[in-house]
Amino acid sequence: MKSILLFTSLLFFGFAEGQAQTFNLKIPNVKNTGIIRIAFYKKENKFADEKDVAFTKEVKPTKTGEVTFTFTGIPAGEYALALYQDSNGNKKLDTNMVGYPKEPFAFSQNIKPKFSAPTYEECKIVFNANNTTFSIKLID
């Protein structure tokens, strides 16, 4: 009887924090098929330090335009994402003399930085059973 109540609760209220689900990332403006590197940050990580991430994903688009990537095994919870497209294949984000990216990049919540990198709080998203698809537009 307890297991039926638990199952019913999960169906009604959604999955608990930390339970793995399918995460969908839609990028509406992919301009080339270079690898896209995505960094997932939790609040305890130093956003957007590439050496202090919760985990990363790499995807290679097969077309340009709108592309959706589906990831499984990502625990539900709060994240901030930073991503860039390695257009020239050198496995790093190329920047100009003042540190601004020369390759397409983006942050969750579609934050476009003005004078400095955005904060975790500006970029955070909540991933759960009711919120599984996120759209992030690349900045060229």
Buried (B, 14 or more C-beta within 10 A) or exposed (E): EEEEEEEEEEEEEBBEEEEEBEBBBBBEBBEEBBBBBBBBBBEEBEBBEEEEBBBEBEBEBEEEEEBEBEBEEBBBBBBBBBBBBBBEEEEEBEEEEEEEBEBBBBBBBEBEBEEEBBEBEBBBBEBBBEEBEBEBBBBE
